[in-house]
């Protein structure tokens, strides 16, 4: 089944609500209207009512099925400021809390934290930091996860689908963080109908090279295997050993993952970012993401170059992340 069709099927009837802080951006508003019209999610768009309506009128959007909330005047602000002040536990004064929750990204994140929304999608206008910072301060990571991470679904045609991580957040993760990224990536992969076979990537395969960078991947592999003993996961593997069966037989004949991997964990952000962009530009793969992993509730960061279709897809992914155990 096509990826988007699969996600649509997964979220239909769940009545998940997704908050969009950038409610006056035509790309955001167009995607929200489509999602509501298709009966897939219940969009909450943030912005001054008249400003949102002006954009809708200009673009011919029907706002009937959308909820519009203004972070500057919303009736929930006093309760939200109190909850934010308590959540920050002394890291913000009451006055600072009252001011910060009027910021659209903080307001949207608080809606998720308070159970008024099931996820948030931002980043069409705001930076990654503006989107992710409130999530880390308020929603925070799940038990057993020390850092959030960013994954991409790499898709070519209907039959080829892989997951790459971390390609967005952690510049040089240590072994523990890398192990957590691997386990979280396997959970994300299942959401996209990928039966995870996880390769911990390196420039070495099973001791073929010696370096501190290799040692980190070896340690991360052992830690990940302890965290998820039933997960098909192996390392350290070069990409060709992880992906090509004939190479795997030569370089890692004992491995149950080598040659069959479909979830690829990069040792650092530099290699991960380069890797997914090579696949995207030279291999003609569609890169869907980044998908933020490890948070207690889903928040997604759009590229500022995103179009309406990208927003639509990311919103579906965000809603579907509520299904991850």
C-alpha contacts under 8 A as a table, 3 or more apart, distances in Angstrom:
res1	aa1	res2	aa2	distance
1	X	5	X	6.59
1	X	6	X	6.08
1	X	158	X	7.35
2	X	5	X	5.20
2	X	6	X	6.09
2	X	158	X	5.90
3	X	6	X	5.14
3	X	7	X	6.31
3	X	158	X	7.81
3	X	192	X	6.88
4	X	7	X	5.05
4	X	8	X	6.04
4	X	313	X	6.97
4	X	316	X	7.91
5	X	8	X	5.04
5	X	9	X	6.13
6	X	9	X	5.12
6	X	10	X	6.23
6	X	192	X	7.77
7	X	10	X	4.96
7	X	11	X	6.32
7	X	192	X	7.65
7	X	316	X	6.38
7	X	317	X	6.92
7	X	320	X	6.65
8	X	11	X	5.47
8	X	12	X	5.97
8	X	40	X	6.65
8	X	316	X	6.95
9	X	12	X	5.41
10	X	320	X	6.71
11	X	14	X	5.43
11	X	15	X	7.56
11	X	16	X	7.41
11	X	40	X	6.31
11	X	41	X	7.55
11	X	316	X	7.56
11	X	319	X	6.79
11	X	320	X	5.93
12	X	15	X	7.26
12	X	39	X	7.10
12	X	40	X	5.26
12	X	41	X	7.73
13	X	40	X	7.32
14	X	41	X	7.90
15	X	40	X	7.20
15	X	41	X	5.69
15	X	42	X	6.36
16	X	40	X	7.90
16	X	41	X	5.23
16	X	42	X	6.07
16	X	117	X	7.51
16	X	118	X	5.82
16	X	319	X	6.14
17	X	41	X	5.61
17	X	42	X	4.38
17	X	43	X	5.61
17	X	44	X	6.93
17	X	117	X	5.07
17	X	118	X	5.22
17	X	119	X	6.86
17	X	319	X	7.56
18	X	41	X	6.88
18	X	42	X	6.33
18	X	43	X	5.12
18	X	44	X	6.04
18	X	117	X	5.76
18	X	118	X	5.71
18	X	119	X	4.88
18	X	120	X	5.37
18	X	121	X	7.14
18	X	315	X	7.21
18	X	318	X	7.85
18	X	319	X	6.91
19	X	43	X	5.94
19	X	44	X	4.52
19	X	45	X	5.84
19	X	46	X	7.46
19	X	108	X	6.05
19	X	111	X	7.86
19	X	112	X	7.97
19	X	117	X	6.41
19	X	118	X	7.91
19	X	119	X	6.34
19	X	120	X	4.74
19	X	121	X	6.40
20	X	23	X	6.00
20	X	28	X	7.23
20	X	43	X	7.26
20	X	44	X	6.06
20	X	45	X	4.79
20	X	46	X	6.14
20	X	108	X	7.19
20	X	120	X	6.05
20	X	121	X	5.35
20	X	122	X	6.08
21	X	45	X	6.06
21	X	46	X	4.78
21	X	47	X	7.28
21	X	104	X	5.14
21	X	105	X	5.77
21	X	107	X	7.92
21	X	108	X	5.98
21	X	120	X	7.86
21	X	121	X	7.38
21	X	122	X	6.13
22	X	25	X	5.83
22	X	28	X	6.71
22	X	45	X	7.06
22	X	46	X	6.22
22	X	47	X	7.15
22	X	104	X	7.46
22	X	122	X	6.64
22	X	124	X	7.34
22	X	125	X	7.09
23	X	26	X	7.91
23	X	28	X	6.25
23	X	29	X	5.97
23	X	45	X	4.73
23	X	46	X	4.84
23	X	47	X	5.46
23	X	52	X	6.37
24	X	28	X	7.44
24	X	29	X	6.74
24	X	46	X	7.78
24	X	47	X	6.43
24	X	51	X	6.56
24	X	52	X	5.05
24	X	55	X	6.34
25	X	28	X	5.36
25	X	29	X	6.17
25	X	55	X	7.72
25	X	124	X	7.95
25	X	125	X	7.99
26	X	29	X	5.03
26	X	30	X	5.80
26	X	55	X	6.66
26	X	56	X	7.77
26	X	59	X	7.51
27	X	30	X	5.26
27	X	31	X	6.25
27	X	307	X	6.01
27	X	308	X	4.47
27	X	311	X	7.19
28	X	31	X	5.32
28	X	32	X	6.10
28	X	124	X	7.70
28	X	308	X	6.47
28	X	311	X	6.45
29	X	32	X	5.06
29	X	33	X	6.10
29	X	45	X	7.61
29	X	56	X	7.45
29	X	61	X	7.87
30	X	33	X	5.25
30	X	34	X	6.31
30	X	61	X	6.88
30	X	308	X	6.43
31	X	34	X	5.09
31	X	35	X	6.12
31	X	308	X	5.48
31	X	309	X	6.92
31	X	311	X	6.06
31	X	312	X	5.04
32	X	35	X	5.13
32	X	36	X	6.14
32	X	43	X	5.81
32	X	45	X	7.87
32	X	66	X	7.56
32	X	312	X	7.27
33	X	36	X	5.21
33	X	37	X	5.97
33	X	43	X	7.88
33	X	61	X	6.91
33	X	62	X	6.87
33	X	63	X	6.68
33	X	65	X	7.40
33	X	66	X	7.03
34	X	37	X	5.01
34	X	38	X	6.01
34	X	312	X	7.80
35	X	38	X	5.18
35	X	39	X	6.31
35	X	40	X	5.48
35	X	41	X	5.89
35	X	42	X	7.64
35	X	43	X	7.51
35	X	312	X	6.97
36	X	39	X	5.06
36	X	40	X	6.15
36	X	41	X	5.76
36	X	42	X	5.84
36	X	43	X	6.49
36	X	65	X	5.99
36	X	66	X	6.92
37	X	40	X	7.78
37	X	65	X	7.20
39	X	42	X	7.69
40	X	316	X	7.93
41	X	316	X	7.93
41	X	319	X	7.52
42	X	65	X	7.71
42	X	66	X	6.96
42	X	67	X	7.92
43	X	65	X	7.98
43	X	66	X	5.58
43	X	67	X	6.40
44	X	66	X	6.15
44	X	67	X	4.72
44	X	68	X	5.82
44	X	69	X	7.10
45	X	66	X	7.16
45	X	67	X	6.23
45	X	68	X	5.02
45	X	69	X	6.38
46	X	68	X	5.77
46	X	69	X	4.96
46	X	70	X	5.58
46	X	71	X	6.76
46	X	104	X	6.80
46	X	108	X	7.80
47	X	51	X	6.92
47	X	52	X	6.27
47	X	68	X	7.00
47	X	69	X	6.21
47	X	70	X	4.79
47	X	71	X	6.78
47	X	104	X	7.86
48	X	51	X	5.28
48	X	52	X	6.25
48	X	69	X	7.33
48	X	70	X	5.06
48	X	71	X	7.95
48	X	72	X	7.95
49	X	52	X	5.28
49	X	53	X	6.11
49	X	68	X	6.59
49	X	69	X	7.35
49	X	70	X	6.80
50	X	53	X	5.03
50	X	54	X	6.04
51	X	54	X	5.08
51	X	55	X	6.50
52	X	55	X	5.34
52	X	56	X	6.28
53	X	56	X	4.95
53	X	57	X	6.04
53	X	63	X	7.79
54	X	57	X	5.14
54	X	58	X	6.21
55	X	58	X	5.11
55	X	59	X	6.20
56	X	59	X	5.20
56	X	60	X	5.63
56	X	61	X	4.62
56	X	62	X	6.85
56	X	63	X	7.17
57	X	60	X	5.07
57	X	61	X	6.34
58	X	61	X	7.93
62	X	65	X	7.74
63	X	66	X	5.34
69	X	74	X	6.46
70	X	73	X	5.66
70	X	74	X	5.50
71	X	74	X	5.56
71	X	77	X	7.60
71	X	101	X	7.47
71	X	102	X	4.93
71	X	103	X	6.81
71	X	104	X	6.09
71	X	107	X	6.24
72	X	102	X	5.41
73	X	77	X	7.41
74	X	77	X	5.70
75	X	78	X	7.37
76	X	79	X	5.56
76	X	80	X	5.93
77	X	80	X	4.91
77	X	81	X	5.92
77	X	98	X	7.53
77	X	101	X	7.22
77	X	102	X	7.66
78	X	81	X	5.20
78	X	82	X	6.33
78	X	98	X	7.34
79	X	82	X	5.23
79	X	83	X	6.27
80	X	83	X	5.09
80	X	84	X	6.05
80	X	101	X	7.04
80	X	110	X	6.84
81	X	84	X	5.04
81	X	85	X	6.05
81	X	94	X	7.41
81	X	97	X	5.31
81	X	98	X	4.88
81	X	101	X	6.19
82	X	85	X	5.12
82	X	86	X	6.28
82	X	94	X	7.44
82	X	97	X	7.48
82	X	98	X	7.86
83	X	86	X	5.19
83	X	87	X	6.06
84	X	87	X	4.97
84	X	88	X	6.12
84	X	97	X	6.19
84	X	101	X	7.60
84	X	110	X	7.40
84	X	138	X	7.54
85	X	88	X	5.35
85	X	89	X	6.48
85	X	90	X	7.23
85	X	92	X	6.34
85	X	93	X	6.84
85	X	94	X	5.99
85	X	97	X	5.52
86	X	89	X	5.15
86	X	90	X	7.54
87	X	138	X	6.60
88	X	91	X	5.25
88	X	92	X	6.27
88	X	137	X	7.27
88	X	138	X	7.39
89	X	92	X	7.49
90	X	93	X	6.73
92	X	95	X	7.97
92	X	96	X	5.73
92	X	97	X	6.06
93	X	96	X	5.05
93	X	97	X	6.08
94	X	97	X	5.01
94	X	98	X	6.21
95	X	98	X	5.19
95	X	99	X	6.39
96	X	99	X	5.14
96	X	100	X	5.98
97	X	100	X	5.12
97	X	101	X	6.23
98	X	101	X	5.83
98	X	102	X	7.17
99	X	102	X	5.67
99	X	103	X	7.51
100	X	103	X	5.51
100	X	106	X	6.59
100	X	107	X	7.96
101	X	104	X	7.42
101	X	106	X	5.17
101	X	107	X	4.84
101	X	110	X	7.59
102	X	106	X	7.02
102	X	107	X	5.88
103	X	106	X	5.34
103	X	107	X	5.89
104	X	107	X	4.98
104	X	108	X	5.93
105	X	108	X	5.09
105	X	109	X	6.02
105	X	122	X	7.46
105	X	130	X	7.09
105	X	131	X	6.24
105	X	134	X	6.92
106	X	109	X	5.04
106	X	110	X	6.03
106	X	134	X	5.66
107	X	110	X	5.15
107	X	111	X	6.33
108	X	111	X	5.11
108	X	112	X	6.59
108	X	120	X	6.63
109	X	112	X	5.16
109	X	113	X	6.18
109	X	120	X	6.78
109	X	134	X	6.45
109	X	135	X	6.20
109	X	138	X	7.27
109	X	139	X	7.44
110	X	113	X	4.80
110	X	114	X	5.88
110	X	138	X	7.25
111	X	114	X	5.24
111	X	115	X	6.21
111	X	116	X	4.85
111	X	117	X	5.51
112	X	115	X	5.19
112	X	116	X	5.71
112	X	117	X	4.59
112	X	118	X	5.68
112	X	119	X	5.77
112	X	120	X	7.09
112	X	139	X	7.91
112	X	297	X	7.29
113	X	116	X	7.58
113	X	117	X	7.92
113	X	138	X	6.94
113	X	139	X	5.82
113	X	297	X	7.69
114	X	117	X	7.76
115	X	118	X	6.77
117	X	120	X	7.67
118	X	297	X	7.21
118	X	298	X	7.35
118	X	319	X	6.95
118	X	322	X	7.37
119	X	297	X	6.44
119	X	298	X	4.96
119	X	299	X	5.55
119	X	318	X	6.23
119	X	319	X	6.44
120	X	298	X	6.68
120	X	299	X	4.71
120	X	300	X	6.22
120	X	315	X	7.98
120	X	318	X	7.27
121	X	299	X	5.95
121	X	300	X	4.81
121	X	301	X	6.16
121	X	302	X	7.10
121	X	314	X	7.43
121	X	315	X	6.34
121	X	318	X	7.38
122	X	125	X	7.66
122	X	126	X	7.04
122	X	131	X	6.10
122	X	299	X	7.97
122	X	300	X	6.39
122	X	301	X	5.35
122	X	302	X	5.87
123	X	126	X	4.56
123	X	127	X	5.76
123	X	128	X	6.22
123	X	130	X	7.80
123	X	131	X	6.17
123	X	301	X	5.05
123	X	302	X	4.42
123	X	303	X	6.01
123	X	304	X	6.04
124	X	302	X	5.46
124	X	303	X	5.85
124	X	304	X	4.30
124	X	305	X	6.97
124	X	306	X	6.32
125	X	304	X	5.68
126	X	130	X	5.93
126	X	131	X	6.79
126	X	304	X	7.34
127	X	130	X	5.16
127	X	131	X	6.49
127	X	304	X	7.63
128	X	131	X	5.16
128	X	132	X	5.94
128	X	301	X	6.21
128	X	302	X	7.87
129	X	132	X	5.17
129	X	133	X	5.51
130	X	133	X	5.80
130	X	134	X	7.22
131	X	134	X	6.50
131	X	135	X	7.15
131	X	300	X	7.89
131	X	301	X	6.27
132	X	135	X	5.19
132	X	136	X	6.26
132	X	299	X	7.76
132	X	301	X	7.32
133	X	136	X	5.23
133	X	137	X	6.19
134	X	137	X	5.05
134	X	138	X	5.85
134	X	139	X	7.69
135	X	138	X	5.30
135	X	139	X	5.03
135	X	140	X	6.13
135	X	295	X	7.83
135	X	299	X	7.02
136	X	139	X	5.90
136	X	140	X	4.51
136	X	141	X	7.03
136	X	295	X	7.82
137	X	140	X	5.97
139	X	295	X	6.76
139	X	296	X	5.95
139	X	297	X	6.59
140	X	295	X	5.73
140	X	296	X	6.11
141	X	145	X	5.89
141	X	146	X	6.59
141	X	147	X	6.68
141	X	148	X	6.52
141	X	294	X	5.43
141	X	295	X	4.14
141	X	296	X	5.30
142	X	145	X	5.48
142	X	146	X	7.97
142	X	294	X	5.77
142	X	295	X	5.43
142	X	296	X	4.74
143	X	146	X	7.99
145	X	148	X	7.37
145	X	177	X	7.97
145	X	180	X	6.27
145	X	294	X	6.16
146	X	177	X	6.89
146	X	180	X	7.84
147	X	177	X	6.71
147	X	294	X	7.03
148	X	169	X	7.44
148	X	181	X	7.96
148	X	292	X	6.63
148	X	293	X	5.51
148	X	294	X	4.95
148	X	295	X	6.33
149	X	165	X	7.48
149	X	166	X	5.78
149	X	167	X	7.98
149	X	168	X	6.94
149	X	169	X	5.44
149	X	170	X	6.56
149	X	181	X	6.47
149	X	292	X	5.66
149	X	293	X	5.20
149	X	294	X	6.80
150	X	165	X	6.11
150	X	166	X	5.08
150	X	167	X	5.72
150	X	168	X	4.89
150	X	169	X	5.74
150	X	289	X	7.75
150	X	290	X	5.24
150	X	291	X	5.26
150	X	292	X	4.65
150	X	293	X	6.04
151	X	163	X	6.74
151	X	164	X	5.56
151	X	165	X	4.41
151	X	166	X	5.47
151	X	167	X	6.00
151	X	168	X	7.17
151	X	185	X	7.08
151	X	289	X	6.48
151	X	290	X	5.25
151	X	291	X	5.01
151	X	292	X	6.59
151	X	293	X	7.26
152	X	163	X	5.72
152	X	164	X	5.27
152	X	165	X	6.54
152	X	167	X	7.15
152	X	276	X	7.83
152	X	287	X	6.02
152	X	288	X	5.41
152	X	289	X	4.72
152	X	290	X	5.21
152	X	291	X	6.18
153	X	161	X	6.88
153	X	162	X	5.81
153	X	163	X	4.68
153	X	164	X	6.54
153	X	286	X	7.89
153	X	287	X	5.81
153	X	288	X	5.04
153	X	289	X	6.56
154	X	161	X	5.63
154	X	162	X	5.12
154	X	163	X	5.95
154	X	164	X	7.20
154	X	276	X	7.79
154	X	279	X	7.99
154	X	280	X	7.78
154	X	285	X	5.82
154	X	286	X	5.61
154	X	287	X	4.81
154	X	288	X	6.42
155	X	158	X	7.56
155	X	160	X	5.62
155	X	161	X	4.49
155	X	162	X	6.55
155	X	285	X	5.28
155	X	286	X	5.08
155	X	287	X	6.64
155	X	288	X	7.85
156	X	159	X	7.03
156	X	160	X	5.21
156	X	161	X	6.63
156	X	284	X	6.86
156	X	285	X	4.77
156	X	286	X	6.15
157	X	160	X	6.26
158	X	161	X	7.89
161	X	194	X	7.41
161	X	262	X	7.57
162	X	189	X	7.90
162	X	194	X	7.43
162	X	262	X	5.00
162	X	263	X	5.86
162	X	264	X	7.80
163	X	185	X	7.47
163	X	189	X	6.39
163	X	262	X	6.47
163	X	263	X	4.72
163	X	264	X	6.22
164	X	167	X	6.99
164	X	263	X	6.02
164	X	264	X	4.94
164	X	265	X	6.13
164	X	266	X	7.46
164	X	272	X	7.44
164	X	276	X	7.05
165	X	168	X	7.89
165	X	181	X	7.30
165	X	182	X	7.84
165	X	185	X	6.97
165	X	263	X	7.99
165	X	264	X	6.43
165	X	265	X	5.07
165	X	266	X	6.07
165	X	272	X	6.63
166	X	169	X	6.67
166	X	170	X	6.83
166	X	181	X	7.10
166	X	265	X	6.58
166	X	266	X	6.27
166	X	268	X	7.22
166	X	269	X	6.25
166	X	272	X	6.12
167	X	170	X	7.92
167	X	266	X	7.83
167	X	269	X	5.51
167	X	270	X	7.91
167	X	272	X	4.68
167	X	273	X	4.84
167	X	276	X	7.38
167	X	290	X	7.48
168	X	269	X	6.67
168	X	273	X	7.02
168	X	290	X	6.55
169	X	269	X	7.12
170	X	173	X	5.70
170	X	268	X	7.11
170	X	269	X	5.96
171	X	268	X	5.81
171	X	269	X	4.64
171	X	270	X	6.94
172	X	267	X	7.50
172	X	268	X	4.88
172	X	269	X	6.35
173	X	176	X	7.85
173	X	177	X	5.56
173	X	178	X	5.80
173	X	267	X	7.40
173	X	268	X	6.27
174	X	177	X	5.37
174	X	178	X	6.09
174	X	216	X	7.01
174	X	220	X	8.00
175	X	178	X	5.03
175	X	179	X	6.11
175	X	216	X	5.38
175	X	217	X	6.57
175	X	219	X	5.93
175	X	220	X	4.35
175	X	223	X	7.69
176	X	179	X	5.14
176	X	180	X	6.34
176	X	220	X	6.04
176	X	223	X	6.78
177	X	180	X	5.08
177	X	181	X	6.15
177	X	220	X	7.93
178	X	181	X	5.02
178	X	182	X	6.30
178	X	217	X	7.83
178	X	220	X	5.84
178	X	265	X	7.85
178	X	267	X	7.23
179	X	182	X	5.14
179	X	183	X	6.50
179	X	220	X	4.83
179	X	221	X	6.39
179	X	223	X	5.84
179	X	224	X	4.46
179	X	227	X	7.93
180	X	183	X	5.21
180	X	184	X	6.12
180	X	224	X	6.66
180	X	227	X	7.95
181	X	184	X	5.18
181	X	185	X	5.88
181	X	265	X	7.61
181	X	293	X	7.98
182	X	185	X	5.11
182	X	186	X	6.36
182	X	198	X	7.14
182	X	200	X	7.76
182	X	224	X	6.80
182	X	265	X	6.21
183	X	186	X	5.26
183	X	187	X	6.68
183	X	224	X	6.57
183	X	227	X	7.49
183	X	228	X	6.79
184	X	187	X	5.16
184	X	188	X	6.36
184	X	293	X	6.44
184	X	294	X	6.42
185	X	188	X	4.96
185	X	189	X	6.04
185	X	263	X	7.34
185	X	293	X	7.35
186	X	189	X	4.98
186	X	190	X	6.45
186	X	196	X	5.46
186	X	197	X	7.83
186	X	198	X	7.13
186	X	263	X	7.06
187	X	190	X	5.38
187	X	191	X	6.80
187	X	324	X	6.71
187	X	325	X	7.83
188	X	191	X	5.27
188	X	192	X	6.96
188	X	293	X	7.56
188	X	321	X	7.79
188	X	324	X	7.32
189	X	192	X	5.30
189	X	193	X	6.65
189	X	194	X	5.09
189	X	195	X	7.01
189	X	196	X	6.14
189	X	263	X	7.34
190	X	193	X	5.01
190	X	194	X	4.99
190	X	195	X	5.93
190	X	196	X	6.70
191	X	194	X	7.28
191	X	320	X	7.47
191	X	321	X	7.38
191	X	323	X	7.71
191	X	324	X	6.95
194	X	262	X	7.61
196	X	231	X	7.71
196	X	232	X	6.87
196	X	261	X	7.66
196	X	262	X	6.33
196	X	263	X	6.10
197	X	231	X	7.58
197	X	232	X	5.02
197	X	233	X	5.85
197	X	257	X	5.90
197	X	260	X	6.95
197	X	261	X	4.82
197	X	262	X	5.53
197	X	263	X	5.85
198	X	231	X	7.98
198	X	232	X	6.14
198	X	233	X	4.45
198	X	234	X	6.44
198	X	257	X	6.90
198	X	261	X	5.71
198	X	262	X	6.45
198	X	263	X	4.63
198	X	264	X	5.96
198	X	265	X	7.24
199	X	233	X	5.94
199	X	234	X	5.41
199	X	235	X	5.87
199	X	236	X	7.52
199	X	237	X	6.57
199	X	242	X	6.14
199	X	257	X	6.87
199	X	258	X	7.32
199	X	261	X	5.83
199	X	262	X	7.65
199	X	263	X	6.17
199	X	264	X	5.07
199	X	265	X	6.09
200	X	217	X	6.64
200	X	221	X	6.59
200	X	233	X	7.53
200	X	234	X	6.15
200	X	235	X	4.63
200	X	236	X	5.43
200	X	237	X	6.07
200	X	264	X	6.39
200	X	265	X	5.01
200	X	266	X	6.67
200	X	267	X	7.50
201	X	217	X	7.39
201	X	235	X	6.61
201	X	236	X	5.79
201	X	237	X	4.97
201	X	238	X	5.56
201	X	239	X	6.30
201	X	242	X	7.86
201	X	264	X	6.67
201	X	265	X	5.78
201	X	266	X	5.34
201	X	267	X	6.33
202	X	205	X	7.10
202	X	213	X	7.96
202	X	214	X	6.39
202	X	217	X	6.90
202	X	235	X	7.99
202	X	236	X	5.80
202	X	237	X	5.57
202	X	238	X	5.18
202	X	239	X	7.50
202	X	266	X	7.32
202	X	267	X	6.56
203	X	209	X	7.52
203	X	214	X	7.44
203	X	237	X	7.33
203	X	238	X	5.31
204	X	207	X	6.24
204	X	208	X	5.26
204	X	209	X	5.11
204	X	210	X	7.76
204	X	214	X	6.63
204	X	236	X	6.42
204	X	237	X	6.05
204	X	238	X	5.60
205	X	208	X	5.36
205	X	209	X	7.40
205	X	235	X	7.33
205	X	236	X	5.36
205	X	237	X	4.33
205	X	238	X	5.39
205	X	241	X	7.30
205	X	251	X	6.69
205	X	252	X	7.17
206	X	235	X	7.06
206	X	236	X	5.69
206	X	237	X	6.61
206	X	251	X	7.71
206	X	252	X	6.91
207	X	210	X	6.67
207	X	236	X	7.77
209	X	214	X	7.39
210	X	214	X	6.40
210	X	215	X	7.56
211	X	214	X	5.25
211	X	215	X	6.37
212	X	215	X	4.92
212	X	216	X	6.29
213	X	216	X	5.28
213	X	217	X	6.78
213	X	267	X	7.93
214	X	217	X	5.26
214	X	218	X	6.28
214	X	236	X	7.29
215	X	218	X	5.02
215	X	219	X	6.11
216	X	219	X	5.18
216	X	220	X	6.05
217	X	220	X	4.91
217	X	221	X	6.03
217	X	235	X	7.09
217	X	236	X	5.93
217	X	267	X	6.69
218	X	221	X	5.19
218	X	222	X	6.50
218	X	235	X	6.45
218	X	236	X	5.64
219	X	222	X	5.24
219	X	223	X	6.27
220	X	223	X	5.06
220	X	224	X	6.02
221	X	224	X	5.17
221	X	225	X	6.17
221	X	233	X	7.60
221	X	234	X	6.38
221	X	235	X	5.75
221	X	236	X	7.14
222	X	225	X	5.17
222	X	226	X	6.42
223	X	226	X	5.14
223	X	227	X	6.24
224	X	227	X	4.92
224	X	228	X	6.06
224	X	229	X	7.79
224	X	233	X	7.92
225	X	228	X	5.24
225	X	229	X	4.90
225	X	230	X	7.87
225	X	231	X	7.22
225	X	233	X	6.94
226	X	229	X	5.39
228	X	231	X	5.49
232	X	256	X	7.41
232	X	257	X	6.50
233	X	257	X	6.33
234	X	237	X	7.49
234	X	255	X	7.04
234	X	256	X	7.71
234	X	257	X	6.07
234	X	258	X	7.49
237	X	241	X	6.01
237	X	242	X	5.85
237	X	258	X	7.46
238	X	241	X	5.29
238	X	242	X	6.20
239	X	242	X	4.99
239	X	243	X	6.03
240	X	243	X	5.16
240	X	244	X	5.40
240	X	247	X	6.39
240	X	248	X	7.41
240	X	259	X	7.72
241	X	244	X	5.80
241	X	245	X	7.29
241	X	247	X	5.23
241	X	248	X	4.39
241	X	251	X	6.31
241	X	252	X	6.92
241	X	258	X	5.70
241	X	259	X	5.86
242	X	245	X	7.90
242	X	248	X	6.53
242	X	257	X	6.92
242	X	258	X	4.23
242	X	259	X	4.76
242	X	260	X	6.51
242	X	261	X	5.55
243	X	248	X	7.55
243	X	258	X	6.52
243	X	259	X	4.37
243	X	260	X	5.71
243	X	261	X	5.70
243	X	262	X	7.76
244	X	247	X	5.40
244	X	248	X	6.10
244	X	258	X	7.71
244	X	259	X	4.57
244	X	260	X	7.28
245	X	248	X	4.95
245	X	249	X	6.31
245	X	258	X	7.10
245	X	259	X	3.92
245	X	260	X	6.79
246	X	249	X	5.34
246	X	250	X	6.82
246	X	259	X	7.29
247	X	250	X	5.25
247	X	251	X	6.10
247	X	259	X	7.18
248	X	251	X	5.15
248	X	252	X	5.08
248	X	253	X	6.08
248	X	255	X	7.96
248	X	258	X	5.31
248	X	259	X	5.02
249	X	252	X	5.77
249	X	253	X	4.42
249	X	259	X	7.79
250	X	253	X	6.09
252	X	255	X	5.54
252	X	258	X	6.52
253	X	258	X	7.91
255	X	258	X	5.46
256	X	260	X	7.97
257	X	260	X	5.46
257	X	261	X	5.55
258	X	261	X	6.09
261	X	264	X	7.11
265	X	272	X	7.95
266	X	269	X	7.26
266	X	271	X	6.39
266	X	272	X	5.20
267	X	271	X	7.05
267	X	272	X	7.42
268	X	271	X	5.77
268	X	272	X	6.22
269	X	272	X	4.91
269	X	273	X	5.82
270	X	273	X	5.42
270	X	274	X	6.25
271	X	274	X	5.16
271	X	275	X	5.83
272	X	275	X	5.04
272	X	276	X	6.27
273	X	276	X	5.62
273	X	277	X	6.33
274	X	277	X	5.34
274	X	278	X	6.19
275	X	278	X	5.28
275	X	279	X	6.40
276	X	279	X	5.12
276	X	280	X	6.07
276	X	287	X	7.44
277	X	280	X	4.83
277	X	281	X	5.90
278	X	281	X	5.28
278	X	282	X	5.48
278	X	283	X	6.88
279	X	282	X	5.60
279	X	283	X	4.58
279	X	284	X	6.54
279	X	285	X	5.83
280	X	283	X	5.60
280	X	284	X	5.08
280	X	285	X	4.50
280	X	286	X	5.97
280	X	287	X	6.23
281	X	284	X	5.57
281	X	285	X	7.28
288	X	291	X	7.84
288	X	314	X	7.78
289	X	301	X	7.97
289	X	302	X	7.55
289	X	314	X	7.13
290	X	300	X	7.45
290	X	301	X	6.72
290	X	302	X	7.44
291	X	300	X	6.15
291	X	301	X	7.43
291	X	317	X	7.93
292	X	295	X	7.42
292	X	298	X	7.34
292	X	299	X	6.65
292	X	300	X	5.91
292	X	301	X	7.45
293	X	298	X	7.83
295	X	298	X	6.20
295	X	299	X	7.69
297	X	322	X	7.21
298	X	318	X	5.84
298	X	319	X	7.63
298	X	321	X	6.26
298	X	322	X	6.98
299	X	318	X	6.67
300	X	314	X	7.09
300	X	315	X	7.86
300	X	318	X	6.40
302	X	306	X	6.48
302	X	311	X	7.22
302	X	314	X	7.55
303	X	306	X	5.14
306	X	309	X	7.93
306	X	310	X	5.63
306	X	311	X	6.77
307	X	310	X	5.27
307	X	311	X	6.49
308	X	311	X	5.11
308	X	312	X	6.24
309	X	312	X	5.00
309	X	313	X	6.28
310	X	313	X	5.21
310	X	314	X	6.11
311	X	314	X	5.20
311	X	315	X	6.00
312	X	315	X	5.31
312	X	316	X	6.43
313	X	316	X	5.17
313	X	317	X	6.28
314	X	317	X	4.96
314	X	318	X	6.06
315	X	318	X	5.00
315	X	319	X	6.21
316	X	319	X	5.17
316	X	320	X	6.11
317	X	320	X	5.06
317	X	321	X	6.19
318	X	321	X	5.25
318	X	322	X	7.42
319	X	322	X	5.91
320	X	323	X	5.60
320	X	324	X	7.72
321	X	324	X	5.44
